[in-house]
Each structure stands twice: as C-alpha cells, then as structure tokens.
C-alpha cells in the first residue's frame, strides 16, 4: 500500500477577504473530488495565501503519480491562483 502526499502552497491575488479566499479554496476542493483524494487546508488567517494537502492511498505507484499529475495540471490551469510551492512525498 502506498500513501502519497501532495502539498501545494497557493497565492490567491484577487482575494480581498477571508470570505473570497474560502470561495476560491472551496471551488478547488470541489473540483478535486473527482480524483477520489482527501484534501485539507492549512488553517490560517491570511487572505491571499493558503496551503492545501492532498492525500492519495493506492496500490500502484504509477496511479499515484498519474493522479497527482492531473491534479497539478488542474491547479496550474486555474487563473485565480498562483502556485508558490509544490511537493510530493511518499509515505
């Protein structure tokens, strides 16, 4: 069994309040549901920055990397956020 963790540090330039930031983050989390992964947000009170942790459990390493690649492409194509840092760990 392989557990993978994708950590994304995001900058949301258009967020002028915590409410607008939550709207963007909720939108991203909703789009990630189709990948059957778990998503958690670092609880912080910064308006324009957040960290998302995406966890995936699988039996196949290629499936894990394929899923994370699709997620990275989805996030990178989102015009409302900028990716500051991205890290993949196998646990």
C-alpha positions in Angstrom: 0.0 0.0 0.0 1.4 3.4 -1.0 0.3 6.7 0.6 1.2 9.9 -1.3 1.0 13.4 -0.1 0.9 16.4 -2.5 1.4 19.7 -0.7 0.5 22.9 -2.6 1.3 26.4 -1.4 -1.0 28.8 -3.2 -1.2 32.5 -3.6 -4.7 34.0 -4.4 -4.1 37.5 -5.6 -7.7 38.5 -6.1 -8.8 37.6 -2.5 -9.6 40.7 -0.7 -11.1 39.0 2.4 -11.2 35.6 4.1 -14.6 35.0 2.5 -13.4 35.4 -1.0 -10.4 33.2 -0.2 -12.7 30.5 1.1 -14.8 30.7 -2.1 -11.7 30.0 -4.2 -10.4 27.2 -2.0 -13.8 25.6 -1.8 -14.0 25.7 -5.6 -10.7 23.9 -5.9 -11.6 21.3 -3.3 -14.9 20.6 -5.1 -13.1 20.1 -8.4 -10.6 17.7 -6.7 -13.4 15.4 -5.5 -13.5 13.6 -8.9 -10.0 12.2 -8.2 -11.1 10.4 -5.0 -8.5 12.0 -2.8 -8.6 13.6 0.6 -7.9 17.4 0.8 -7.2 19.5 3.8 -6.4 23.2 4.1 -3.9 24.7 6.5 -6.0 26.8 8.9 -4.5 30.2 8.6 -6.0 33.7 8.6 -4.0 35.1 5.7 -6.3 36.5 3.0 -4.2 35.6 0.0 -2.2 32.6 0.9 -3.1 29.0 1.8 -1.6 25.5 1.8 -3.5 22.5 0.6 -2.5 18.9 1.4 -3.8 16.3 -1.0 -3.5 12.6 0.2 -4.0 9.5 -2.0 -3.8 5.9 -1.0 -3.2 3.3 -3.7 -1.5 0.0 -4.5 0.2 1.3 -7.7 2.9 4.0 -7.8 2.1 4.9 -11.4 -1.6 5.5 -10.4 -0.4 7.8 -7.6 1.9 9.9 -9.9 -0.7 10.0 -12.6 -3.4 11.3 -10.2 -1.0 13.9 -8.8 0.0 15.0 -12.3 -3.7 15.5 -13.2 -4.2 17.5 -10.0 -1.2 19.7 -10.7 -2.4 20.4 -14.2 -5.8 21.3 -12.9 -4.4 23.7 -10.3 -1.8 25.2 -12.7 -4.6 25.9 -15.2 -6.7 27.8 -12.6 -6.3 31.5 -13.3 -7.5 32.5 -9.8 -4.4 31.0 -8.0 -0.6 31.0 -8.4 1.3 28.0 -7.2 4.2 29.1 -4.9 5.5 25.7 -3.9 4.6 22.1 -4.7 5.9 19.0 -3.1 5.2 15.3 -3.4 6.0 12.8 -0.7 5.6 9.0 -0.5 4.8 7.8 3.0 
